[in-house]
Amino acid sequence: MTFEELLPELKKLSRTDKFRTVQALVQELAVEDNVALPEGEYHIWSPIDAFGAADQLLAMLEENKKGSISNG
């Protein structure tokens, strides 16, 4: 099966299955290339529920808006 034949089928997968497919392919490539992949879970910071950051950004935007009004 070629990539062009496979791609439409991959697009039909759920988001979760797409991630699993990518993970399986990366794993297979690592085995073929004899590369050890790190194991475990890695937590990634997300701005969700970062209300302090949102408040700070809003304050900066307001300050910038005031500066551009007085300069323009």
C-alpha positions in Angstrom: 0.0 0.0 0.0 1.4 3.4 -0.9 1.3 6.6 1.2 -1.2 8.1 -1.2 -3.5 5.1 -0.7 -3.0 5.1 3.1 -3.5 8.8 3.8 -7.2 8.9 3.2 -7.7 6.0 5.6 -5.5 7.6 8.3 -7.6 10.8 8.1 -10.6 8.8 9.0 -9.1 7.8 12.4 -10.0 9.4 15.6 -7.6 11.8 17.2 -6.5 9.2 19.7 -5.9 6.6 17.0 -3.9 9.1 15.0 -1.6 9.6 18.0 -1.3 5.9 18.5 -0.4 5.4 14.9 2.3 8.1 15.0 3.7 6.5 18.2 3.7 3.1 16.7 5.5 4.3 13.6 8.1 6.2 15.6 8.7 3.2 17.7 9.1 1.0 14.6 11.6 3.5 13.1 13.6 3.5 16.3 13.8 -0.2 16.4 14.9 -0.3 12.7 17.6 2.3 13.4 18.5 0.7 16.7 17.7 3.9 18.7 16.6 3.8 22.2 13.6 6.0 22.9 13.0 7.4 26.3 10.2 5.7 28.2 7.7 7.2 30.6 5.3 10.1 30.6 6.4 13.7 30.2 4.2 16.4 31.6 3.9 19.5 29.5 2.8 22.8 30.9 -0.4 24.2 29.5 -1.8 27.7 29.9 -5.2 26.2 30.8 -6.1 27.4 34.2 -3.2 29.8 34.3 -5.3 32.7 35.4 -2.4 34.8 36.7 -0.7 34.6 33.3 -4.0 35.7 31.6 -4.3 38.7 34.0 -0.7 39.7 33.3 -1.2 39.5 29.6 -4.4 41.5 29.8 -2.6 44.2 31.8 0.2 44.3 29.2 -2.3 44.6 26.4 -4.1 47.5 28.2 -0.8 49.2 28.8 0.2 48.8 25.2 -3.2 50.1 24.0 -2.8 53.2 26.2 0.7 53.8 24.9 -0.4 53.6 21.3 -3.2 56.0 21.8 -0.9 58.6 23.3 1.7 58.1 20.6 -0.8 58.1 17.7 
